Amino acid sequence: ETLDKGFYSQDIVESVPLTETERAQIEASAQCIPDEELRTAAVKATIKDLEWKKGLAARNARETAGDGV
C-alpha cells in the first residue's frame, strides 16, 4: 500500500521569540527547582515549546484571516 507522502510530511512551523516578560515569567516559575542543571533544562525546554506554539498560533491566524470568513 502506498502512503501519501504529503500527508506524512513534516509540518514546519517557524518559532516566534518570546518577549522579555514571558522569559522572565518562565524563569521565575522555575526558581522552585533546586537543581540548577535541571532548572536550566526546564527553562530552555519551556521556552522552545512556547516559541513553537506562538509560531503555530501565528500561522493559524494568518491562514484563518486568508479564508475571508
C-alpha positions as CSV (number, residue, x, y, z in Angstrom):
1,E,0.0,0.0,0.0
2,T,1.4,3.4,-1.0
3,L,1.3,6.1,1.6
4,D,0.5,9.7,0.7
5,K,3.9,11.4,1.3
6,G,2.3,14.9,1.5
7,F,0.1,13.7,4.4
8,Y,3.0,12.3,6.3
9,S,5.5,15.2,5.6
10,Q,6.9,17.1,8.5
11,D,4.9,20.2,9.4
12,I,7.4,23.1,9.5
13,V,6.4,25.9,11.9
14,E,8.6,29.0,12.4
15,S,9.0,29.8,16.0
16,V,8.1,33.2,17.4
17,P,10.5,34.6,20.0
18,L,9.1,35.2,23.5
19,T,9.1,38.6,25.0
20,E,11.4,39.5,27.8
21,T,8.4,39.5,30.1
22,E,7.4,36.0,29.0
23,R,11.0,34.7,29.5
24,A,11.2,36.3,33.0
25,Q,7.9,34.6,33.9
26,I,9.3,31.2,32.9
27,E,12.5,31.8,34.8
28,A,10.6,33.0,37.9
29,S,8.3,29.9,37.8
30,A,11.3,27.6,37.6
31,Q,13.0,29.0,40.7
32,C,11.3,26.3,42.8
33,I,13.5,23.7,41.1
34,P,16.5,23.4,43.4
35,D,18.9,21.6,41.0
36,E,20.4,24.3,38.7
37,E,21.1,22.0,35.8
38,L,17.5,20.6,35.9
39,R,16.1,24.2,36.3
40,T,18.1,25.4,33.2
41,A,17.0,22.4,31.1
42,A,13.3,23.0,32.2
43,V,13.5,26.7,31.3
44,K,15.1,26.0,27.9
45,A,12.5,23.3,27.0
46,T,9.6,25.5,28.1
47,I,10.9,28.5,26.1
48,K,11.3,26.3,22.9
49,D,7.8,24.8,23.4
50,L,6.2,28.2,23.9
51,E,8.0,29.7,20.9
52,W,6.8,26.9,18.7
53,K,3.3,27.3,20.0
54,K,3.3,31.0,19.3
55,G,4.6,30.3,15.8
56,L,1.8,27.7,15.3
57,A,-0.8,30.2,16.5
58,A,0.6,33.0,14.3
59,R,0.5,30.6,11.2
60,N,-3.1,29.5,12.1
61,A,-4.2,33.2,12.4
62,R,-2.7,34.0,9.0
63,E,-4.4,31.0,7.4
64,T,-7.8,31.9,9.1
65,A,-7.5,35.5,8.0
66,G,-6.9,34.4,4.5
67,D,-10.2,32.4,4.4
68,G,-12.2,35.6,4.3
69,V,-14.6,34.3,6.9
